[in-house]
Amino acid sequence: MHNFADIFRRNSDGSWTCIKAATLDGPAGRMQVSPGTTFAPGTLFMNVDLAKWLDEEMRGEHRKQG
């Protein structure tokens, strides 16, 4: 399990910015994210709304399902 607070910063506009290089096991498979990359809600990265996924992960919604 990742500690997303160490890897991403949530911005006031709802977007997320990567603050440390990371390899994530996301819903579409393994993803590599570079520092400085920002993901706005509704924008797809590897066919995933990464901002939405991060919001759900931070709320613990995926852990409850699995």
ZIBELKA-V169766 format. One record per residue. N is the residue number from 1. RES is the residue in three letters. PSI is psi in whole degrees, -180 to 180 (* if undefined). D_FIRST is the distance of its C-alpha to the first C-alpha in Angstrom with 2 decimals. Layout:
n->N res->RES psi->PSI d_first->D_FIRST
n->N res->RES psi->PSI d_first->D_FIRST
This chain:
n->1 res->MET psi->140 d_first->0.00
n->2 res->HIS psi->150 d_first->3.77
n->3 res->ASN psi->91 d_first->6.73
n->4 res->PHE psi->-25 d_first->8.93
n->5 res->ALA psi->-24 d_first->11.91
n->6 res->ASP psi->-18 d_first->12.06
n->7 res->ILE psi->-35 d_first->12.16
n->8 res->PHE psi->152 d_first->14.19
n->9 res->ARG psi->130 d_first->17.17
n->10 res->ARG psi->128 d_first->18.45
n->11 res->ASN psi->160 d_first->22.19
n->12 res->SER psi->-22 d_first->24.98
n->13 res->ASP psi->5 d_first->25.85
n->14 res->GLY psi->-5 d_first->22.50
n->15 res->SER psi->168 d_first->21.42
n->16 res->TRP psi->138 d_first->18.38
n->17 res->THR psi->131 d_first->18.98
n->18 res->CYS psi->128 d_first->16.76
n->19 res->ILE psi->-8 d_first->17.54
n->20 res->LYS psi->136 d_first->15.87
n->21 res->ALA psi->137 d_first->15.73
n->22 res->ALA psi->149 d_first->12.45
n->23 res->THR psi->121 d_first->11.60
n->24 res->LEU psi->146 d_first->9.35
n->25 res->ASP psi->93 d_first->9.16
n->26 res->GLY psi->-175 d_first->10.99
n->27 res->PRO psi->-20 d_first->13.57
n->28 res->ALA psi->13 d_first->16.15
n->29 res->GLY psi->-165 d_first->14.43
n->30 res->ARG psi->132 d_first->13.36
n->31 res->MET psi->136 d_first->14.33
n->32 res->GLN psi->131 d_first->15.46
n->33 res->VAL psi->133 d_first->16.17
n->34 res->SER psi->146 d_first->18.77
n->35 res->PRO psi->141 d_first->19.37
n->36 res->GLY psi->-12 d_first->21.89
n->37 res->THR psi->131 d_first->21.00
n->38 res->THR psi->137 d_first->21.34
n->39 res->PHE psi->115 d_first->20.46
n->40 res->ALA psi->149 d_first->22.92
n->41 res->PRO psi->137 d_first->22.59
n->42 res->GLY psi->-9 d_first->24.24
n->43 res->THR psi->131 d_first->23.87
n->44 res->LEU psi->138 d_first->22.34
n->45 res->PHE psi->116 d_first->20.25
n->46 res->MET psi->41 d_first->20.10
n->47 res->ASN psi->23 d_first->21.47
n->48 res->VAL psi->136 d_first->18.69
n->49 res->ASP psi->91 d_first->19.35
n->50 res->LEU psi->-35 d_first->16.41
n->51 res->ALA psi->-45 d_first->17.59
n->52 res->LYS psi->-44 d_first->17.62
n->53 res->TRP psi->-43 d_first->14.19
n->54 res->LEU psi->-41 d_first->12.79
n->55 res->ASP psi->-46 d_first->15.10
n->56 res->GLU psi->-42 d_first->13.88
n->57 res->GLU psi->-42 d_first->10.16
n->58 res->MET psi->-30 d_first->11.52
n->59 res->ARG psi->-10 d_first->13.76
n->60 res->GLY psi->16 d_first->11.23
n->61 res->GLU psi->-37 d_first->13.39
n->62 res->HIS psi->-34 d_first->11.18
n->63 res->ARG psi->-33 d_first->9.55
n->64 res->LYS psi->-34 d_first->13.26
n->65 res->GLN psi->-32 d_first->14.45
n->66 res->GLY psi->* d_first->12.42
